[in-house]
Amino acid sequence: MDKRFLIVECPRCQRVQVVDGRFKTRSCASCGKRFEIEGLAVLGSGKDAREARELVAVVKARLASRN
């Protein structure tokens, strides 16, 4: 997995969040579930955490427009 900041959805609660691609797992900030990052659909990515956080709003808007 690339060593950058990825935007993914929690597999349990579907909250969109930024994860550090250098790690294998992450705990969801919303529901607390620990999940593996590898294998999740990457909704976007940024070269740093700041850029990725800004992209989260774009990804959330795109997902909301589908519903």
C-alpha positions in Angstrom: 0.0 0.0 0.0 1.2 3.5 -0.8 2.7 5.6 2.0 0.2 8.4 1.9 -3.0 9.4 3.5 -6.1 7.5 2.2 -9.8 8.3 2.5 -11.8 5.2 3.3 -15.2 4.2 4.8 -15.4 2.3 8.0 -16.7 -1.2 7.1 -19.1 -1.1 10.1 -20.6 2.4 10.2 -19.6 3.7 6.8 -18.1 6.9 8.3 -15.7 8.5 5.8 -12.3 9.1 7.4 -8.6 9.7 6.7 -6.2 6.8 7.4 -2.4 6.7 7.3 -1.4 4.3 4.5 1.7 3.3 6.4 -0.3 1.3 9.0 -2.2 -2.0 8.5 -5.1 -1.3 10.8 -7.1 1.7 12.1 -9.8 2.2 14.8 -12.9 4.0 13.6 -13.3 7.4 15.2 -17.0 7.0 15.2 -17.9 3.4 16.2 -14.5 2.2 17.6 -14.2 -0.9 15.4 -10.7 -1.8 14.5 -10.4 -2.7 10.8 -7.7 -3.6 8.3 -6.9 -0.9 5.8 -5.7 -3.2 3.1 -8.6 -4.4 0.9 -10.8 -1.4 1.6 -12.0 0.7 -1.4 -9.9 3.9 -1.4 -12.2 6.9 -2.1 -9.4 9.4 -2.4 -5.9 10.2 -1.2 -3.7 13.1 -0.3 0.0 13.6 -0.1 -0.4 14.8 3.5 -3.0 14.7 6.2 -4.2 18.3 5.6 -4.9 17.7 1.9 -6.7 14.4 2.7 -8.9 16.1 5.3 -9.9 18.7 2.8 -10.8 15.9 0.3 -13.0 14.2 2.9 -15.7 16.9 2.4 -15.6 16.4 -1.4 -15.9 12.6 -1.0 -18.8 13.0 1.5 -20.7 15.3 -0.9 -20.2 12.9 -3.7 -21.5 10.0 -1.6 -24.5 12.0 -0.4 -25.5 12.9 -4.0 -25.8 9.1 -4.7 -28.5 8.7 -2.1 
